[in-house]
Amino acid sequence: MAPLPGIFISHGSPMLALEPDAPAHRFLKGLSGLLERPTAILAVSAHWETPRPALSLAAQPRTIHDFRGFPPALFAMQYPAPGAPALAERAGALLAQAGLEVAYSGERGLDHGAWTPLSLAWPAADIPVTQLSVQPQLDAAHHAAVGAALRPLRDEGVLVLGSGSFSHNLYEFRGQDPAAPSPAWVTVFADWMRQALLEGRYDDLLAWERLAPEAKRNHPTPEHLWPLYTALGTGTPGKPARLLHSSTDRAILAMDAFAFA
């Protein structure tokens, strides 16, 4: 089995799970066809924030509906995948070897950053999955180092799946239609980030807050970008990313996805 790439996807609104006409929904429905079947999945979700990297040891992770104001059909969704406590311990050991302090949770389930894309890509919920948190108070270099420490998992059939959002400023949401066009401040940021990733400009990407146009407006807080950097870190140093998907959701959410080999 060839090493699996690290993957970053943008999960957008939780409604993505119920919107079959959305381009990102269709992309995620076909994601499993782009990869060999993983032995297990390590999901890095923007919606689990901790002071240091944390991993879930839950044997049967519950489906967490960590949102409000959405239709009952969304709250009824369940993703009963088995947990992957052995993978969590293996990942924790790799992080510790890299000098990173690690925490564990015996109870953490799957938040919508994990189960929304997984329910589309692997609807049978038959691949073991565990979650890894992000550290919003730390920086891009830290999250890339987390990914680099986890790189050996790719040779073990594990899919490291970063789930965040290529742009994420909900303060700018005004009830836009899902297919509404993006404003210039989203487009210019997404174009810069995409080009830097496709050209393998690693140092520029680490300095995204300073170099990317409209960086702060697209990410007033950075947690939705950190899973991208963890996926980036799992890739071969200096190798350009591969673009898997690009679209927008509700004008302000860039939905790009990338593979790092």
N, C-alpha and C positions, 0 to 999 in steps of 0.2 A: 504494500500500500504506500503510495507516494504521500509525502507530508501534506496535510491539509493547510491551506492558507489561513492566516488570521483574517477575520471579516469584520468590517464595520457597517452597520446599517442604521438608517434613521427611522425611528419608530413613529414619529409624528403624533397625531392625536390618537387616543384610544379608539376612536371611531374607525380608524383604519381597518380594524378587524371586521367591520360590518359594511365596508364600502367596496364592493367588488369592482366598481368601475374606476377606482383610483389607480393611477399608474403604479404607485408604490405597493398597493395591495397585490396587483398582478405580478409585480416583480417578486415579492416575497413568496407568493404561491409557487413560483418556479425556482426558488433558490435551491431547494434540495436537488434539483436536476443539474445544477452547476457544480456539485461537489460529490465526492465519495461519501458514503454514509458514515457519519462520525460514530465512534464507539461511545462517546459522551460529549456533552456540551458544557463549556464554562462560559456563562453569560455575564458580561460586565455591564451592569445597568446604571444609567444616570440617576435612577430613582432609589438607589441605596447609597446613602452618604454616611461615612464613618471617619473618625480621626485617623485611622490607619487601615490598611487593606484588611478586609474581613471576608470570610468564606462561610458558606452555609453547609452545615453537616446534616441537614434535615433529610431523613430517609424517604419521606413522602411530603415534599414541599407543597403547602397549600397555595391556592391561587389568590393573590392579593388584589383586591379592587381598590387601588389607591388613587381614587378620583371621585368626583361627585358631579351631579347635574347632567348625567348622561342617561340614555334610555335603559329601561329594565333589561332589555336583551343583552346589554353589555355586562351588567352585573350578574346575569345568569351564566355567563361563560365560565367554564372551568378548563384548566389544563392539567390533568392528573398525571403528569410525567413522574417517573420514579426519580428520587434524588440520587446524588452521586457523592456520598460522603468520602469514599476512597479517593476520588478525584480532588475533592476539597483538601484533603490531607496532603496529597501529592503536590498540589499547587502551593499550599502553604509551606511545604518543605523547600520547594524551589525558591520561593520568595525569601525565606529565612536564609538560604544559602547565599542569596544576593545581598544580604545585610539589611533586609526590610523587616520591620516588626509586624507581626501578623496577629489577627484576632479571629475567633471562630464564633459562630452562632449555631445553636442546636435547633432553632425554631424558624429561622428566616425562610419564608416561602418565596414564590416567584411573583414579583411585581409586574406591572403592565409593560415595563421596558423589556422584560424577558418574555412573558407569555404572549403578548400581542404578536411579535414576529414569529415566535416558535409555533403558535397555533396555526399560522398560515403556511409556514415552510414544512413543518412536520406535524400535521394535524392528528396523526395517530397517537401522539404523546407517548411514544415507546422508546425514546432515547433518554438515558439518564442525564439529568441536568443539575448543576449547582450554580450559585451566583457568587460574584465577586463585586465588592463595593468600590466606589470612587471616593477620593478625598478632595472635596471642593476647595479646601483651604490651601492645597498644595498646587504644583504647577504642571505644565506640559511635560517637562523633563522627568518629573517623578512618575507620571503615568506611562510614559514611554519606557522607563526603566522597569516598571512592573511588567509590561509586555515582554521586554527582553528577557527577564527572568523566567517567564512562562514559555519561551520559545521551544524548549524541548518537548512540550506537550503536543506540538504539531506532528512530531515524529511518532507519537503514540496514538494517533487516530483521534485526538481530541480537537474539537472545534472551539477555538477561542472567538467568541462572538461579542463584539462591542456594540452596544445598543444605546444610541443617544439621539442627537439631531444635529444636522450639519449647520443649521441656524435655528435659534430658539429664543425669541423675544415675545412672550405672551402678553406683555404690556401693550404691544402693538396690534393685538387681535381685536377686530371690530366686527365680528360675525361674518367674515368673508366666506364666500362660496368656496367649496373645496378646490374648484378649478380656477379661481381668481388668479390673475397674473401677479408676479412678484414686483414689488417696488424696487427702484434702483439700488437702495441701500442693502437689500438682500442679495441682489444679483451681483453687485460688485464684490461683495465679500465672498460669496460662493465661488465666483469665477477665480478669484485669487487663490483661495484654498485649494480648489480643484487642480489648478495648474501647478501649484507647488507640490501637490501629492503626485501628480502624473510625471513631474520632472524629478522627483526624488530629492527635493530641496529641504533636507532634514533640518538644517540649522535655521532656515527661514521659518519652517513650521513651528519650531520650538519658540520662536520669537513672534508668534502670530499676533499677540496682543498689541505689539508695537508696529508690525509691518503690514498686517492685513487691513485693508480699508474697511471702515465701519465695524471694526471688531467688537467694540463695546456695545454698540447698538444691536448687533446680532446675538451677542452672548452677554447680557448684563451680569449674569452669573455663569461660571464656566462648566458646570457639572455635565451638561449635555454634550460637551465637546471632549471631555476626558476619555470616554470609551473609544473614541477615534484614536487617541494617542496610545492607548494600551494595545489596540489592534495593530497600529503602526509599529510598535515596539517588537511585536512577535515576528515581523518580517525580517528578511535579510538586510543588514545595514546597507544603505545607499541604493537599494533596488527600488525603482519607481513603483508606485501603487498601480493597480488595475481598476479602472472605473467599471462598476457593475451596473449602476443605475443612477439616473439623475432626473428628478422631477421636483415639483413644488406642491405643497398642500396648504390650502387656505392662505395663499399669497406669501405668508411670512415664514413658513417652514420649508427650508430646502431639504430634500429627501435623498441626498446622494448616498450611495453605498460603494464600498471599495474592498478589494482583496489585497492582502499583503503576503507575498510568497518568499 
